[in-house]
Amino acid sequence: MSNVDDFQVPDDHNLFIRMMESLHNADPMYRPTNYWASYEQRFLPELLNIGLRDFRSRHGSVLGSFGATDLFFQGLDPENVEVTHWYYCYAKKKIEAAGLTMRSLGTSRFGTPEDLVEIDGQLWSTQHLTYCVMLADAYPHIHFNPIGVYCELGPGLGRSVEILSRLYENMTFLLFDIPPQLYVANQYLKKVLGMRVVPYDEALKFSPDNDGNVPAAVAGKILILPTWRMPAWANCKTNVFWNSASFQEMEPDVVLNYLELVKHMAPEWVYINALPGGNFWGEWHPGQGGTKQPVLDKYYFQGLGELYKLSALYDTDYLLRAPRYKSYVFALQEWK
């Protein structure tokens, strides 16, 4: 590969439209709540008219709302990569302290990120390194099963799975999200991780067997699934459930509904990264974005109930950003 066209993520407008139609016909509990519904008038024109060409280097893009862009730190020019190098050294210390290695954990050129630096034979951006640090901090508190099932609700572009899938070649990944986010992840991860990805249309055909096992045909794969398919997977025994900066953008009743499904999956470990007071913009009025009610961290304890116990609570490390977010790790009682 030698030119920018080789690194483009392809558009599939028919798929995108089908996803959006299915979304609008889904149970309201699994559709966007007010926070994300307010973004739809920006998502649709951008994805239909501009598409995914160079989306990771696109300034002013709505795709940045779920971390899908990789831009230079605070407008630094292309010749100034010192910040990314510094982040790399910082992340490397954390990754190695967790007993892992940076080898093979880098990102890709797909989507043509603006912030992209090659270090030690791997490609890195500050955005990608943030997810490496988040994983490194959680790693001592969670026992990942190399042949287990990892379930993530709200994966955005799929950065956590981009990293974890290289650490665990035989792990099964269930990724649940709403489109348009799910559409972007579907197109991006297919380019990055190839045949390991079970794309949206194909993934819809699968569900666990009566014993809660992943079908053999997709074991060890990455399934791209819409939120309204999560109930069909609720009897699937999982190892880890992961939610990062997603619950805080729903509504309390929606969060509690998802946590009921999580309890049915019975993961040994539940990781939640969130603002303790929710991503709340103040008193809500019709036509305004944001959540109608703040999603307080008390709902995580309420939703998981007596089945889970908080085993770790710490400031989420967003590199140079103020420590406003918290990471909550809950352990299934029979495991902790």
Contacts in CASP RR format, 6 or more apart in sequence:
PFRMAT RR
TARGET T0000
AUTHOR 0000-0000-0000
METHOD contacts of the structure
MODEL  1
MSNVDDFQVPDDHNLFIRMMESLHNADPMYRPTNYWASYEQRFLPELLNI
GLRDFRSRHGSVLGSFGATDLFFQGLDPENVEVTHWYYCYAKKKIEAAGL
TMRSLGTSRFGTPEDLVEIDGQLWSTQHLTYCVMLADAYPHIHFNPIGVY
CELGPGLGRSVEILSRLYENMTFLLFDIPPQLYVANQYLKKVLGMRVVPY
DEALKFSPDNDGNVPAAVAGKILILPTWRMPAWANCKTNVFWNSASFQEM
EPDVVLNYLELVKHMAPEWVYINALPGGNFWGEWHPGQGGTKQPVLDKYY
FQGLGELYKLSALYDTDYLLRAPRYKSYVFALQEWK
1 7 0 8 1.000
1 109 0 8 1.000
4 54 0 8 1.000
4 112 0 8 1.000
7 108 0 8 1.000
7 109 0 8 1.000
7 110 0 8 1.000
7 111 0 8 1.000
7 112 0 8 1.000
8 52 0 8 1.000
8 53 0 8 1.000
8 54 0 8 1.000
8 110 0 8 1.000
8 111 0 8 1.000
8 112 0 8 1.000
9 52 0 8 1.000
9 53 0 8 1.000
9 55 0 8 1.000
9 110 0 8 1.000
9 111 0 8 1.000
9 187 0 8 1.000
9 188 0 8 1.000
9 191 0 8 1.000
10 52 0 8 1.000
10 187 0 8 1.000
10 191 0 8 1.000
11 47 0 8 1.000
11 51 0 8 1.000
11 52 0 8 1.000
11 53 0 8 1.000
11 187 0 8 1.000
12 187 0 8 1.000
13 48 0 8 1.000
15 183 0 8 1.000
15 186 0 8 1.000
15 200 0 8 1.000
15 201 0 8 1.000
16 47 0 8 1.000
16 48 0 8 1.000
16 179 0 8 1.000
16 180 0 8 1.000
16 183 0 8 1.000
19 179 0 8 1.000
19 180 0 8 1.000
19 182 0 8 1.000
19 183 0 8 1.000
19 200 0 8 1.000
19 226 0 8 1.000
20 44 0 8 1.000
20 179 0 8 1.000
20 180 0 8 1.000
22 226 0 8 1.000
22 228 0 8 1.000
23 31 0 8 1.000
23 32 0 8 1.000
23 178 0 8 1.000
23 179 0 8 1.000
23 226 0 8 1.000
23 228 0 8 1.000
24 31 0 8 1.000
26 226 0 8 1.000
26 227 0 8 1.000
26 228 0 8 1.000
27 228 0 8 1.000
29 254 0 8 1.000
29 257 0 8 1.000
30 178 0 8 1.000
30 226 0 8 1.000
30 227 0 8 1.000
30 228 0 8 1.000
30 230 0 8 1.000
31 37 0 8 1.000
31 178 0 8 1.000
31 227 0 8 1.000
31 228 0 8 1.000
32 39 0 8 1.000
32 40 0 8 1.000
32 178 0 8 1.000
33 249 0 8 1.000
33 250 0 8 1.000
33 251 0 8 1.000
33 254 0 8 1.000
33 291 0 8 1.000
33 292 0 8 1.000
34 251 0 8 1.000
34 284 0 8 1.000
34 289 0 8 1.000
34 290 0 8 1.000
34 291 0 8 1.000
34 292 0 8 1.000
35 249 0 8 1.000
35 250 0 8 1.000
35 279 0 8 1.000
35 289 0 8 1.000
35 290 0 8 1.000
35 291 0 8 1.000
36 178 0 8 1.000
36 249 0 8 1.000
38 287 0 8 1.000
38 288 0 8 1.000
38 289 0 8 1.000
38 290 0 8 1.000
39 62 0 8 1.000
39 65 0 8 1.000
40 180 0 8 1.000
42 62 0 8 1.000
43 62 0 8 1.000
43 180 0 8 1.000
44 180 0 8 1.000
46 61 0 8 1.000
46 62 0 8 1.000
46 63 0 8 1.000
47 180 0 8 1.000
47 183 0 8 1.000
47 184 0 8 1.000
50 58 0 8 1.000
52 111 0 8 1.000
52 184 0 8 1.000
52 187 0 8 1.000
52 188 0 8 1.000
54 111 0 8 1.000
54 112 0 8 1.000
55 61 0 8 1.000
55 63 0 8 1.000
55 68 0 8 1.000
55 69 0 8 1.000
55 111 0 8 1.000
55 184 0 8 1.000
56 68 0 8 1.000
56 69 0 8 1.000
56 70 0 8 1.000
56 110 0 8 1.000
56 111 0 8 1.000
56 112 0 8 1.000
56 113 0 8 1.000
56 114 0 8 1.000
57 69 0 8 1.000
57 70 0 8 1.000
57 71 0 8 1.000
57 111 0 8 1.000
57 112 0 8 1.000
57 113 0 8 1.000
57 114 0 8 1.000
58 69 0 8 1.000
59 71 0 8 1.000
61 68 0 8 1.000
61 69 0 8 1.000
63 69 0 8 1.000
63 184 0 8 1.000
66 156 0 8 1.000
66 157 0 8 1.000
66 181 0 8 1.000
66 184 0 8 1.000
67 127 0 8 1.000
67 156 0 8 1.000
67 157 0 8 1.000
67 159 0 8 1.000
68 156 0 8 1.000
68 157 0 8 1.000
68 181 0 8 1.000
68 184 0 8 1.000
68 188 0 8 1.000
69 113 0 8 1.000
69 114 0 8 1.000
69 127 0 8 1.000
70 107 0 8 1.000
70 113 0 8 1.000
70 114 0 8 1.000
70 115 0 8 1.000
70 116 0 8 1.000
70 125 0 8 1.000
70 126 0 8 1.000
70 127 0 8 1.000
70 128 0 8 1.000
71 114 0 8 1.000
71 115 0 8 1.000
72 78 0 8 1.000
72 80 0 8 1.000
72 114 0 8 1.000
72 115 0 8 1.000
73 83 0 8 1.000
73 84 0 8 1.000
73 115 0 8 1.000
73 126 0 8 1.000
76 83 0 8 1.000
78 114 0 8 1.000
81 117 0 8 1.000
83 126 0 8 1.000
84 115 0 8 1.000
84 117 0 8 1.000
84 124 0 8 1.000
84 125 0 8 1.000
84 126 0 8 1.000
84 129 0 8 1.000
85 117 0 8 1.000
85 119 0 8 1.000
87 124 0 8 1.000
87 126 0 8 1.000
87 129 0 8 1.000
87 130 0 8 1.000
87 319 0 8 1.000
88 102 0 8 1.000
88 117 0 8 1.000
88 119 0 8 1.000
88 124 0 8 1.000
88 129 0 8 1.000
90 129 0 8 1.000
90 133 0 8 1.000
90 319 0 8 1.000
91 102 0 8 1.000
91 129 0 8 1.000
91 132 0 8 1.000
91 133 0 8 1.000
91 136 0 8 1.000
92 102 0 8 1.000
94 132 0 8 1.000
94 133 0 8 1.000
94 136 0 8 1.000
94 137 0 8 1.000
94 317 0 8 1.000
95 101 0 8 1.000
95 102 0 8 1.000
95 105 0 8 1.000
95 132 0 8 1.000
95 133 0 8 1.000
95 135 0 8 1.000
95 136 0 8 1.000
96 102 0 8 1.000
97 136 0 8 1.000
98 135 0 8 1.000
98 136 0 8 1.000
98 137 0 8 1.000
98 139 0 8 1.000
98 140 0 8 1.000
99 139 0 8 1.000
100 136 0 8 1.000
100 139 0 8 1.000
100 167 0 8 1.000
102 120 0 8 1.000
102 122 0 8 1.000
102 132 0 8 1.000
103 120 0 8 1.000
103 122 0 8 1.000
104 122 0 8 1.000
104 166 0 8 1.000
105 122 0 8 1.000
105 132 0 8 1.000
105 163 0 8 1.000
105 166 0 8 1.000
105 167 0 8 1.000
106 122 0 8 1.000
106 123 0 8 1.000
106 124 0 8 1.000
106 128 0 8 1.000
106 132 0 8 1.000
106 163 0 8 1.000
107 113 0 8 1.000
107 116 0 8 1.000
107 123 0 8 1.000
107 124 0 8 1.000
107 125 0 8 1.000
107 128 0 8 1.000
107 159 0 8 1.000
107 162 0 8 1.000
108 123 0 8 1.000
108 162 0 8 1.000
108 191 0 8 1.000
108 192 0 8 1.000
109 116 0 8 1.000
109 123 0 8 1.000
110 188 0 8 1.000
110 191 0 8 1.000
110 192 0 8 1.000
111 188 0 8 1.000
113 125 0 8 1.000
113 127 0 8 1.000
115 125 0 8 1.000
115 126 0 8 1.000
115 127 0 8 1.000
116 123 0 8 1.000
116 124 0 8 1.000
116 125 0 8 1.000
117 123 0 8 1.000
117 124 0 8 1.000
117 125 0 8 1.000
118 124 0 8 1.000
126 319 0 8 1.000
127 159 0 8 1.000
128 159 0 8 1.000
128 162 0 8 1.000
128 163 0 8 1.000
129 319 0 8 1.000
130 318 0 8 1.000
130 319 0 8 1.000
131 159 0 8 1.000
131 160 0 8 1.000
131 162 0 8 1.000
131 163 0 8 1.000
132 163 0 8 1.000
133 317 0 8 1.000
133 319 0 8 1.000
134 160 0 8 1.000
134 244 0 8 1.000
134 273 0 8 1.000
134 316 0 8 1.000
134 317 0 8 1.000
134 327 0 8 1.000
135 160 0 8 1.000
135 163 0 8 1.000
135 164 0 8 1.000
137 314 0 8 1.000
137 316 0 8 1.000
137 317 0 8 1.000
137 327 0 8 1.000
138 271 0 8 1.000
138 327 0 8 1.000
138 329 0 8 1.000
141 269 0 8 1.000
141 311 0 8 1.000
141 312 0 8 1.000
141 329 0 8 1.000
142 240 0 8 1.000
142 269 0 8 1.000
142 271 0 8 1.000
142 329 0 8 1.000
143 239 0 8 1.000
143 268 0 8 1.000
143 269 0 8 1.000
144 150 0 8 1.000
144 164 0 8 1.000
144 167 0 8 1.000
144 168 0 8 1.000
144 171 0 8 1.000
144 239 0 8 1.000
144 240 0 8 1.000
145 171 0 8 1.000
145 239 0 8 1.000
145 240 0 8 1.000
145 268 0 8 1.000
146 168 0 8 1.000
146 170 0 8 1.000
146 171 0 8 1.000
147 170 0 8 1.000
147 171 0 8 1.000
147 220 0 8 1.000
148 171 0 8 1.000
148 172 0 8 1.000
148 238 0 8 1.000
148 239 0 8 1.000
149 171 0 8 1.000
149 172 0 8 1.000
149 173 0 8 1.000
149 174 0 8 1.000
149 214 0 8 1.000
149 236 0 8 1.000
149 237 0 8 1.000
149 238 0 8 1.000
149 239 0 8 1.000
150 161 0 8 1.000
150 164 0 8 1.000
150 168 0 8 1.000
150 171 0 8 1.000
150 172 0 8 1.000
150 173 0 8 1.000
150 174 0 8 1.000
150 238 0 8 1.000
150 239 0 8 1.000
150 240 0 8 1.000
150 242 0 8 1.000
151 173 0 8 1.000
151 174 0 8 1.000
151 176 0 8 1.000
151 233 0 8 1.000
151 236 0 8 1.000
151 238 0 8 1.000
151 240 0 8 1.000
151 241 0 8 1.000
151 242 0 8 1.000
151 262 0 8 1.000
151 265 0 8 1.000
151 267 0 8 1.000
152 158 0 8 1.000
152 160 0 8 1.000
152 161 0 8 1.000
152 173 0 8 1.000
152 174 0 8 1.000
152 175 0 8 1.000
152 176 0 8 1.000
152 241 0 8 1.000
152 242 0 8 1.000
152 243 0 8 1.000
152 244 0 8 1.000
153 176 0 8 1.000
153 177 0 8 1.000
153 227 0 8 1.000
153 230 0 8 1.000
153 241 0 8 1.000
153 242 0 8 1.000
153 243 0 8 1.000
153 246 0 8 1.000
153 247 0 8 1.000
153 258 0 8 1.000
154 175 0 8 1.000
154 176 0 8 1.000
154 177 0 8 1.000
154 178 0 8 1.000
154 181 0 8 1.000
154 243 0 8 1.000
154 244 0 8 1.000
154 246 0 8 1.000
155 161 0 8 1.000
155 175 0 8 1.000
155 176 0 8 1.000
155 177 0 8 1.000
155 181 0 8 1.000
155 185 0 8 1.000
156 177 0 8 1.000
156 181 0 8 1.000
156 184 0 8 1.000
156 185 0 8 1.000
157 181 0 8 1.000
157 184 0 8 1.000
157 185 0 8 1.000
157 188 0 8 1.000
158 175 0 8 1.000
158 185 0 8 1.000
158 188 0 8 1.000
158 189 0 8 1.000
160 242 0 8 1.000
160 244 0 8 1.000
161 173 0 8 1.000
161 175 0 8 1.000
161 189 0 8 1.000
161 222 0 8 1.000
162 189 0 8 1.000
162 192 0 8 1.000
162 193 0 8 1.000
164 171 0 8 1.000
164 173 0 8 1.000
165 171 0 8 1.000
165 173 0 8 1.000
165 193 0 8 1.000
165 196 0 8 1.000
165 222 0 8 1.000
169 220 0 8 1.000
170 220 0 8 1.000
171 220 0 8 1.000
171 239 0 8 1.000
172 214 0 8 1.000
172 218 0 8 1.000
172 219 0 8 1.000
172 220 0 8 1.000
172 221 0 8 1.000
172 222 0 8 1.000
172 223 0 8 1.000
173 220 0 8 1.000
173 221 0 8 1.000
173 222 0 8 1.000
173 223 0 8 1.000
174 223 0 8 1.000
174 225 0 8 1.000
174 233 0 8 1.000
174 236 0 8 1.000
174 238 0 8 1.000
175 182 0 8 1.000
175 185 0 8 1.000
175 222 0 8 1.000
175 223 0 8 1.000
175 224 0 8 1.000
175 225 0 8 1.000
176 225 0 8 1.000
176 226 0 8 1.000
176 227 0 8 1.000
176 229 0 8 1.000
176 230 0 8 1.000
177 185 0 8 1.000
177 226 0 8 1.000
177 227 0 8 1.000
178 226 0 8 1.000
178 227 0 8 1.000
179 226 0 8 1.000
182 200 0 8 1.000
182 224 0 8 1.000
182 225 0 8 1.000
182 226 0 8 1.000
183 200 0 8 1.000
185 224 0 8 1.000
186 197 0 8 1.000
186 199 0 8 1.000
186 200 0 8 1.000
186 224 0 8 1.000
189 197 0 8 1.000
189 222 0 8 1.000
189 224 0 8 1.000
190 197 0 8 1.000
190 199 0 8 1.000
193 222 0 8 1.000
196 220 0 8 1.000
196 221 0 8 1.000
196 222 0 8 1.000
197 221 0 8 1.000
197 222 0 8 1.000
197 224 0 8 1.000
198 206 0 8 1.000
198 218 0 8 1.000
198 221 0 8 1.000
198 222 0 8 1.000
198 223 0 8 1.000
198 224 0 8 1.000
199 224 0 8 1.000
200 224 0 8 1.000
200 225 0 8 1.000
200 226 0 8 1.000
203 218 0 8 1.000
203 223 0 8 1.000
203 224 0 8 1.000
203 225 0 8 1.000
203 229 0 8 1.000
204 225 0 8 1.000
204 226 0 8 1.000
204 229 0 8 1.000
206 215 0 8 1.000
206 217 0 8 1.000
206 218 0 8 1.000
206 223 0 8 1.000
207 215 0 8 1.000
207 229 0 8 1.000
207 232 0 8 1.000
207 233 0 8 1.000
208 214 0 8 1.000
208 215 0 8 1.000
208 233 0 8 1.000
208 235 0 8 1.000
208 236 0 8 1.000
209 215 0 8 1.000
210 235 0 8 1.000
212 235 0 8 1.000
212 236 0 8 1.000
212 237 0 8 1.000
213 236 0 8 1.000
213 237 0 8 1.000
214 220 0 8 1.000
214 236 0 8 1.000
225 233 0 8 1.000
230 258 0 8 1.000
230 261 0 8 1.000
231 261 0 8 1.000
233 265 0 8 1.000
234 261 0 8 1.000
234 264 0 8 1.000
234 265 0 8 1.000
235 264 0 8 1.000
235 265 0 8 1.000
236 265 0 8 1.000
237 265 0 8 1.000
237 266 0 8 1.000
238 265 0 8 1.000
238 266 0 8 1.000
238 267 0 8 1.000
239 267 0 8 1.000
239 268 0 8 1.000
239 269 0 8 1.000
240 267 0 8 1.000
240 268 0 8 1.000
240 269 0 8 1.000
240 270 0 8 1.000
240 271 0 8 1.000
241 262 0 8 1.000
241 265 0 8 1.000
241 267 0 8 1.000
241 269 0 8 1.000
241 270 0 8 1.000
241 271 0 8 1.000
242 271 0 8 1.000
243 270 0 8 1.000
243 271 0 8 1.000
243 272 0 8 1.000
243 273 0 8 1.000
243 274 0 8 1.000
244 271 0 8 1.000
244 272 0 8 1.000
244 273 0 8 1.000
245 273 0 8 1.000
245 274 0 8 1.000
245 279 0 8 1.000
245 325 0 8 1.000
247 255 0 8 1.000
247 258 0 8 1.000
247 272 0 8 1.000
247 274 0 8 1.000
247 295 0 8 1.000
247 299 0 8 1.000
247 300 0 8 1.000
248 274 0 8 1.000
248 275 0 8 1.000
248 277 0 8 1.000
248 278 0 8 1.000
248 279 0 8 1.000
248 291 0 8 1.000
248 295 0 8 1.000
249 279 0 8 1.000
249 290 0 8 1.000
249 291 0 8 1.000
249 295 0 8 1.000
250 258 0 8 1.000
250 291 0 8 1.000
250 295 0 8 1.000
251 291 0 8 1.000
251 292 0 8 1.000
251 293 0 8 1.000
251 295 0 8 1.000
252 293 0 8 1.000
252 295 0 8 1.000
252 296 0 8 1.000
252 299 0 8 1.000
255 295 0 8 1.000
255 299 0 8 1.000
255 300 0 8 1.000
255 303 0 8 1.000
256 299 0 8 1.000
256 302 0 8 1.000
256 303 0 8 1.000
259 299 0 8 1.000
259 300 0 8 1.000
259 303 0 8 1.000
259 304 0 8 1.000
260 303 0 8 1.000
262 270 0 8 1.000
262 304 0 8 1.000
263 303 0 8 1.000
263 304 0 8 1.000
263 305 0 8 1.000
263 307 0 8 1.000
266 307 0 8 1.000
266 332 0 8 1.000
267 332 0 8 1.000
268 331 0 8 1.000
268 332 0 8 1.000
268 335 0 8 1.000
269 329 0 8 1.000
269 330 0 8 1.000
269 331 0 8 1.000
269 332 0 8 1.000
269 335 0 8 1.000
270 304 0 8 1.000
270 308 0 8 1.000
270 328 0 8 1.000
270 329 0 8 1.000
270 330 0 8 1.000
270 331 0 8 1.000
271 327 0 8 1.000
271 328 0 8 1.000
271 329 0 8 1.000
271 330 0 8 1.000
272 300 0 8 1.000
272 327 0 8 1.000
272 328 0 8 1.000
272 330 0 8 1.000
273 316 0 8 1.000
273 325 0 8 1.000
273 326 0 8 1.000
273 327 0 8 1.000
273 328 0 8 1.000
274 295 0 8 1.000
274 297 0 8 1.000
274 300 0 8 1.000
274 325 0 8 1.000
274 326 0 8 1.000
274 328 0 8 1.000
275 324 0 8 1.000
275 325 0 8 1.000
275 326 0 8 1.000
276 296 0 8 1.000
276 297 0 8 1.000
276 326 0 8 1.000
277 294 0 8 1.000
277 295 0 8 1.000
277 296 0 8 1.000
277 297 0 8 1.000
278 291 0 8 1.000
278 294 0 8 1.000
278 295 0 8 1.000
278 296 0 8 1.000
278 297 0 8 1.000
279 290 0 8 1.000
279 291 0 8 1.000
279 295 0 8 1.000
280 290 0 8 1.000
280 291 0 8 1.000
280 293 0 8 1.000
280 294 0 8 1.000
280 295 0 8 1.000
281 288 0 8 1.000
281 289 0 8 1.000
281 290 0 8 1.000
281 291 0 8 1.000
284 290 0 8 1.000
284 291 0 8 1.000
284 292 0 8 1.000
284 293 0 8 1.000
297 326 0 8 1.000
297 328 0 8 1.000
300 328 0 8 1.000
300 330 0 8 1.000
301 310 0 8 1.000
304 330 0 8 1.000
306 333 0 8 1.000
307 332 0 8 1.000
307 333 0 8 1.000
308 330 0 8 1.000
308 331 0 8 1.000
308 332 0 8 1.000
308 333 0 8 1.000
309 330 0 8 1.000
309 331 0 8 1.000
309 333 0 8 1.000
309 336 0 8 1.000
310 328 0 8 1.000
310 329 0 8 1.000
310 330 0 8 1.000
311 329 0 8 1.000
311 330 0 8 1.000
311 331 0 8 1.000
311 336 0 8 1.000
312 327 0 8 1.000
312 328 0 8 1.000
312 329 0 8 1.000
313 326 0 8 1.000
313 327 0 8 1.000
313 328 0 8 1.000
313 329 0 8 1.000
314 326 0 8 1.000
314 327 0 8 1.000
315 323 0 8 1.000
315 325 0 8 1.000
315 326 0 8 1.000
315 327 0 8 1.000
316 323 0 8 1.000
316 325 0 8 1.000
316 326 0 8 1.000
316 327 0 8 1.000
317 323 0 8 1.000
318 325 0 8 1.000
END
